[in-house]
Amino acid sequence: MITQNDNFTHDLRIGKDTENWFSKLCEAGIGDGEITIEIKTELDFNATTGNAAVEVYDERKGKPSGLSTSEADYQVHVLKVYGEVLAFFGIKTEYYKEIVDSEDRVLQPMGDKNTATESAQGYLIRFSEIFSKITAIGRRLLDGKSRS
């Protein structure tokens, strides 16, 4: 059964569960605290749309949020259906911001709403677009360096 809920505490618990899972996965490599990661969980139906939900503004607080204010080294999206992790992908934050800013996009409501129906806002970006653009960024970086 899918739990639909506008409760931040519920969402936080799900996020923490996902962070704990990912931390266990990464203990051998990045658990030294030198690398910071922000985890975003795409749940149930959202995990099947082919889109990443990228929050950039919180109209409830009237200020930038999510990716636009992140200081983490990497952003990781985890796709979960009925509590099972199907897949995850990570991208360096500076390149993710570049990808998000590379197109004219329309802000869409996402996440929890307050009683005035204000919500976080962001963009739905196709995973295929993200991977295509990260490949182009990789080529650009390779072209700028010696291949010796």
MOSULLIN-V342043 format. One record per residue. RES is the residue in one small letter. SS is DSSP state (H for helix, E for strand, C for the rest). OMEGA is omega in whole degrees, -180 to 180 (* if undefined). Layout:
BEGIN
res;ss;omega
RES;SS;OMEGA
RES;SS;OMEGA
END
This chain:
BEGIN
res;ss;omega
m;C;179
i;C;177
t;C;175
q;C;-169
n;C;175
d;C;-174
n;C;-179
f;H;-180
t;H;177
h;H;180
d;H;179
l;H;178
r;H;178
i;H;178
g;H;179
k;H;177
d;H;179
t;H;178
e;H;178
n;H;177
w;H;-177
f;H;178
s;H;178
k;H;179
l;H;-172
c;H;-175
e;H;-175
a;H;-173
g;H;-172
i;H;-179
g;C;-177
d;C;178
g;C;180
e;C;180
i;C;178
t;C;-177
i;E;172
e;E;-176
i;E;174
k;E;-178
t;E;173
e;E;-173
l;E;169
d;H;-177
f;H;-178
n;H;179
a;H;-175
t;H;-175
t;C;-175
g;C;-179
n;E;167
a;E;174
a;E;-174
v;E;180
e;E;179
v;E;-176
y;E;177
d;E;-178
e;C;176
r;C;-180
k;C;179
g;C;-179
k;E;178
p;E;-180
s;C;175
g;H;-176
l;H;-176
s;H;180
t;H;-176
s;C;174
e;C;180
a;C;177
d;C;-176
y;E;172
q;E;179
v;E;173
h;E;178
v;E;180
l;E;-177
k;E;174
v;E;-177
y;C;176
g;C;-180
e;E;177
v;E;179
l;E;-176
a;E;172
f;E;174
f;E;-180
g;E;-179
i;E;179
k;E;-173
t;H;-178
e;H;179
y;H;177
y;H;177
k;H;179
e;H;180
i;H;-179
v;H;-178
d;H;-174
s;C;-178
e;C;169
d;C;-176
r;C;179
v;C;177
l;C;178
q;E;176
p;E;177
m;E;177
g;E;-176
d;E;175
k;E;173
n;C;-176
t;C;178
a;C;-178
t;C;172
e;C;-177
s;E;167
a;E;178
q;E;180
g;E;-176
y;E;169
l;E;-177
i;E;-180
r;E;176
f;H;-179
s;H;177
e;H;-180
i;H;-178
f;H;178
s;H;-178
k;H;178
i;H;175
t;H;178
a;H;177
i;H;177
g;H;177
r;H;179
r;H;179
l;H;178
l;H;-180
d;H;-179
g;C;-177
k;C;176
s;C;178
r;C;-177
s;C;*
END
